Amino acid sequence: MYSSGLKIVIFTSHQLISMKTILSIILFFISITLSAQSSFLIKGKVLDDSTGTPLDGASVLCQNTTKGTMTDKEGAFKMDLPSGGHLLVITYTGYETESIRISSSQDNSNDIVVKLKKKEKKMEEVVIQATTEVKDGWNKYGKQFRDYFLGSTPNAQQCIITNPDSLHFYFSKKRNRLKVKAEEPVVIMNYALGYKIQYRLDSFIYDYTTKFSTYTGNAFYTEIDSAAEQKQTWKKNREQAYYGSRLHFMRCYYDSTLSDNGYILEQIKTDSATGKFNFIKLEQPYDSSVYTLVDSVDKEVTLFGKYRLTYQHASMEKEYLTANKYPLTSKYQVSTLEFINGFGISENGFFYEQTEVINSGYWAWKILGDQLPYDYWPESP
């Protein structure tokens, strides 16, 4: 026999508190999951700038993510992207590359129309490149390029450039500097983090006088497929690379959780009399004078000058300490940030303008070989 009706359950105060605690934990993890997995749709067309002809097979990639697509015969594309900010990079053989900053806070209901211009190579540039290109450049400068492009960290040591022939090396005696360019994406297999990276290198420069290097370009990530055991190793390596990284810092600044996650930000002031550095802790990084809401999603940070950033939840690798002659007993990760003109942050950790934030110290050691895509989120809190 079946019966129906209202079932009444009475909990003790101890049980009630426990259930509230469990419910809070569940809601907390649901909010994290939704934040990491929510997305928005973009669509558009890629056209020839002079004729308006649709470009079939144009590449539409989100910089530093695993998200990308190609245009169809009508030059059309559409793509689901993780919520937050992105730099959309559009390329087509024989045409200039176009970059567009987009965000989930924008009205994305209308088509994005991208018009690409055909490349025009100046004769002067052809002559200069022909006279300064080093024929056996990879043999002469390959290791140096790897160290300043991928890094010299343990993770970077497990990276392999599979198409070194795509790289062209140019050395200028007059300027005493090395320049590296590539006409096709540089393919990097990162066997430490489990990613294949296609990097569209615009230019790499190393100045022998100042011993300063810089490079510009766009990275596109694809996860490497492998056995479950190897994927588990990559999962651990990614989490280790993530916590304390620039991506982690930007997300914590956005979420107002810098202190909770072990970050200390101190402004660097130089004493005019002694020339010594003074470090003044930024007690209120979320004060309205420096931290404001730009729109429904993005935040703006109006900090200027140099700051010391300390991450207290992990120490620096022995390789870094040894190379820089620092005590092996150093407990924390320390980097120096220079804010040129403030910056904006989106919820996925994407920040802009990226040229407005210059890092040195530990973060400058952790370059491409240790970087993760913007659509990476750790599974553990």
C-alpha positions in Angstrom: 0.0 0.0 0.0 1.3 3.5 -0.9 0.7 6.7 1.1 1.4 10.3 0.3 1.7 13.4 2.4 4.1 15.9 4.0 7.2 14.3 5.6 8.5 16.4 8.5 12.1 16.0 9.6 13.4 17.6 12.8 17.2 18.4 13.0 19.2 19.2 16.1 21.0 22.5 16.3 24.3 20.7 15.6 22.9 19.0 12.5 21.4 22.3 11.3 24.8 24.1 11.6 26.5 21.2 9.7 23.9 21.4 6.9 24.4 25.1 6.6 28.1 24.7 6.4 27.8 22.0 3.8 25.4 24.1 1.8 27.8 27.1 1.9 30.6 24.9 0.7 28.5 23.6 -2.2 27.4 27.0 -3.2 31.0 28.3 -3.1 32.2 25.6 -5.4 29.2 26.1 -7.7 30.1 29.8 -8.0 33.7 28.9 -8.9 32.6 26.4 -11.5 30.1 28.9 -13.1 32.8 31.6 -13.2 35.3 29.3 -14.8 32.8 27.7 -17.3 30.5 30.6 -18.3 30.8 31.7 -21.9 29.6 34.1 -24.6 29.1 33.9 -28.3 30.9 36.1 -30.9 30.3 36.0 -34.7 31.5 38.1 -37.6 33.0 38.2 -41.1 36.5 38.7 -42.5 36.8 40.7 -45.7 39.4 42.1 -48.1 39.8 45.8 -47.2 39.9 47.1 -50.7 37.4 44.8 -52.5 35.1 43.7 -49.7 35.6 40.1 -50.9 35.0 37.5 -48.2 38.2 35.7 -47.1 37.7 31.9 -47.0 39.9 30.1 -44.5 41.1 33.1 -42.5 42.3 32.2 -39.0 40.4 33.7 -36.1 42.2 32.9 -32.8 42.0 34.2 -29.2 45.4 35.2 -28.0 46.8 32.9 -25.3 43.9 30.5 -25.2 42.9 27.2 -26.7 40.0 28.9 -28.6 40.1 29.4 -32.4 38.3 28.8 -35.6 38.4 29.4 -39.4 36.1 31.5 -41.7 33.9 29.7 -44.2 33.3 30.6 -47.9 31.3 33.6 -46.9 34.2 34.8 -44.7 31.9 34.2 -41.6 33.0 32.8 -38.3 31.4 32.2 -34.9 32.9 31.0 -31.6 32.0 30.4 -27.9 34.5 32.1 -25.6 35.0 31.9 -21.8 33.6 35.0 -20.1 36.0 37.8 -19.6 38.3 39.7 -21.9 40.2 38.4 -25.0 42.4 39.7 -27.8 41.0 38.4 -31.1 43.8 37.8 -33.7 42.8 37.5 -37.3 45.3 36.3 -39.9 45.3 35.4 -43.6 48.2 34.5 -45.9 49.4 37.6 -47.7 47.5 40.0 -45.5 48.4 42.2 -42.4 47.4 40.7 -39.1 44.5 42.4 -37.3 43.9 42.4 -33.5 40.6 43.3 -31.7 40.0 43.5 -28.0 36.6 42.0 -27.1 34.8 41.3 -23.8 31.8 39.5 -22.5 30.7 42.9 -21.0 30.2 44.3 -24.6 27.1 43.9 -26.7 28.1 40.9 -28.9 24.8 40.5 -30.7 26.1 42.3 -33.9 28.6 40.8 -36.3 32.2 41.8 -36.0 33.4 43.0 -39.4 37.2 42.7 -39.9 38.8 44.1 -43.0 42.3 42.9 -43.7 44.9 44.8 -45.8 47.3 43.1 -48.2 50.9 43.2 -47.1 53.3 45.5 -48.9 56.9 44.7 -48.4 59.2 47.7 -48.9 62.3 47.1 -51.1 64.5 48.7 -48.5 63.4 46.1 -45.9 64.2 43.2 -48.3 67.7 44.6 -49.0 68.4 45.0 -45.2 67.3 41.5 -44.4 69.2 40.0 -47.3 72.5 41.6 -46.1 72.1 40.9 -42.4 70.6 37.5 -42.2 72.8 34.9 -40.6 72.8 31.7 -42.7 73.4 29.3 -39.8 71.5 31.4 -37.3 70.0 28.5 -35.4 73.4 26.9 -34.7 74.9 30.2 -33.6 72.0 31.8 -31.7 69.5 29.0 -31.2 70.3 28.4 -27.5 70.3 32.1 -26.7 66.9 32.5 -28.5 65.5 29.6 -26.5 66.6 31.0 -23.2 65.1 34.4 -23.8 62.0 33.2 -25.7 61.0 30.1 -23.8 63.0 30.6 -20.6 65.6 28.6 -18.7 63.3 27.2 -16.0 62.8 23.4 -15.4 59.6 23.6 -17.4 61.2 25.5 -20.3 63.9 22.9 -20.5 61.1 20.4 -21.5 60.0 22.5 -24.4 61.0 21.7 -27.9 60.8 23.9 -31.0 59.8 21.5 -33.7 60.3 23.8 -36.7 63.5 25.8 -36.1 63.9 26.3 -39.9 61.0 28.8 -39.7 63.2 31.2 -37.8 65.3 33.8 -39.5 68.2 35.4 -37.6 69.5 38.9 -38.3 72.5 40.4 -36.6 73.3 44.1 -36.9 77.0 45.0 -36.0 76.1 48.7 -36.1 73.4 48.3 -33.5 75.0 45.3 -31.8 71.7 43.5 -31.6 70.1 40.2 -32.7 66.7 40.2 -34.4 64.7 37.0 -35.0 61.6 36.8 -37.2 59.4 34.0 -38.5 57.0 33.9 -41.5 55.0 31.0 -40.1 54.0 30.1 -36.5 56.8 28.8 -34.3 55.6 25.4 -33.1 56.5 24.5 -29.5 55.8 21.3 -27.7 55.6 21.9 -24.0 56.1 18.5 -22.4 56.1 19.9 -18.9 52.6 21.4 -19.0 51.1 19.3 -21.8 50.5 22.0 -24.5 51.3 22.4 -28.1 51.9 26.2 -28.7 51.7 27.8 -32.1 53.4 31.2 -31.6 53.0 33.9 -34.3 56.3 35.7 -33.7 56.3 39.3 -34.9 59.8 40.1 -33.7 62.3 39.0 -31.1 65.2 41.4 -30.3 68.2 40.9 -28.0 70.4 44.0 -27.4 74.0 43.0 -26.6 74.8 46.4 -25.2 72.0 46.6 -22.7 71.6 42.8 -22.3 67.9 43.4 -22.7 65.5 41.2 -24.7 62.0 41.7 -25.9 59.6 39.9 -28.2 56.0 40.4 -29.5 53.5 38.0 -31.0 50.5 35.8 -30.3 50.2 32.3 -28.8 47.6 29.7 -29.5 47.4 26.6 -27.3 46.3 23.0 -28.0 46.2 20.3 -25.3 48.5 17.4 -26.0 46.7 14.0 -25.9 48.3 11.3 -23.8 47.7 8.5 -21.3 45.8 9.2 -18.1 48.9 8.9 -15.9 50.7 11.6 -18.0 47.7 13.9 -17.9 47.7 13.6 -14.1 51.3 14.8 -14.1 50.5 17.7 -16.4 47.6 18.6 -14.1 49.9 18.9 -11.1 52.5 20.8 -13.1 49.9 23.3 -14.4 48.6 23.9 -10.9 52.1 24.5 -9.6 52.8 26.9 -12.5 49.5 28.7 -12.0 49.6 29.7 -8.3 51.8 32.8 -7.9 51.8 33.5 -11.7 50.8 36.7 -13.4 47.5 35.1 -14.4 46.8 34.1 -10.8 47.7 37.6 -9.5 45.4 39.3 -12.0 42.5 37.1 -11.1 43.1 37.6 -7.4 43.3 41.4 -7.9 40.0 41.2 -9.9 38.3 39.2 -7.1 39.7 41.4 -4.3 41.5 38.4 -2.8 45.1 39.4 -3.0 45.8 39.2 0.7 43.8 35.9 1.1 46.0 34.4 -1.6 49.3 35.5 0.0 50.1 38.5 -2.2 51.8 41.6 -0.7 52.2 44.7 -3.0 54.7 47.4 -1.9 55.5 50.6 -3.7 59.2 51.2 -4.3 60.4 54.7 -3.3 63.9 56.0 -3.7 65.3 58.1 -0.9 66.7 61.2 -2.7 69.3 61.8 0.0 70.7 58.2 0.4 69.6 56.6 -2.9 68.3 53.7 -0.9 65.0 51.9 -1.7 62.1 52.2 0.7 59.2 49.7 0.4 55.7 51.1 1.3 53.0 48.5 1.6 49.8 49.2 -0.3 47.4 48.7 2.6 44.2 49.3 0.5 44.7 47.9 -3.0 40.9 48.2 -3.4 40.4 51.8 -2.4 38.2 53.6 -4.8 41.1 56.0 -5.6 43.0 53.1 -7.3 40.4 50.4 -8.0 37.2 51.1 -9.9 34.5 49.3 -11.9 34.8 50.2 -15.6 31.6 48.5 -16.7 29.5 45.5 -15.7 32.5 43.2 -15.7 35.9 44.9 -16.0 37.9 46.6 -13.2 40.4 49.4 -13.6 43.6 49.7 -11.5 45.2 53.1 -11.5 48.6 52.4 -10.0 51.7 54.1 -11.3 55.4 53.6 -10.7 57.4 50.5 -9.5 56.1 48.0 -7.0 57.6 44.9 -5.3 55.2 41.9 -5.4 55.7 39.1 -2.9 53.9 35.8 -3.1 54.1 34.1 0.3 52.6 30.7 -0.5 55.6 29.3 -2.5 59.3 29.7 -2.7 61.5 30.3 -5.8 63.2 27.4 -7.5 66.8 26.6 -6.7 67.8 27.2 -10.3 66.6 30.8 -10.1 68.2 31.5 -6.8 71.5 30.0 -7.9 71.5 31.9 -11.2 70.9 35.2 -9.5 73.2 34.5 -6.5 70.3 34.7 -4.0 70.3 32.8 -0.7 68.9 29.3 -1.1 66.9 30.0 2.1 64.7 32.6 0.4 61.1 31.7 1.3 58.9 33.7 -1.0 58.6 34.5 -4.7 59.5 38.2 -5.4 58.9 40.1 -8.6 59.1 43.8 -9.5 56.2 45.4 -11.5 56.3 48.7 -13.2 52.9 50.3 -14.0 53.2 52.8 -16.8 49.6 54.0 -17.1 47.4 51.8 -15.1 45.6 48.8 -16.5 42.2 47.1 -16.8 41.3 43.5 -15.7 38.6 41.2 -16.9 37.2 38.3 -14.8 39.3 35.6 -16.6 42.6 37.5 -15.7 43.0 39.1 -19.1 44.5 42.6 -18.6 45.0 45.5 -20.9 46.9 47.3 -22.2 49.5 44.6 -21.6 52.4 46.9 -22.6 51.5 49.1 -19.6 52.7 46.4 -17.1 56.4 45.6 -17.2 57.7 42.8 -14.9 61.2 41.9 -13.8 62.7 39.6 -11.2 61.0 36.2 -10.7 58.2 36.7 -13.2 60.7 37.8 -15.9 62.3 34.3 -15.5 58.9 32.6 -15.9 58.2 33.3 -19.5 56.6 31.3 -22.4 57.7 27.9 -21.1 55.8 28.4 -17.8 52.7 30.3 -19.1 49.2 29.0 -19.2 46.3 29.9 -21.4 43.6 32.3 -20.2 41.0 29.5 -20.4 42.9 27.4 -17.9 41.3 27.1 -14.4 42.7 24.8 -11.7 40.4 22.1 -10.4 41.5 22.5 -6.8 40.7 25.8 -4.9 
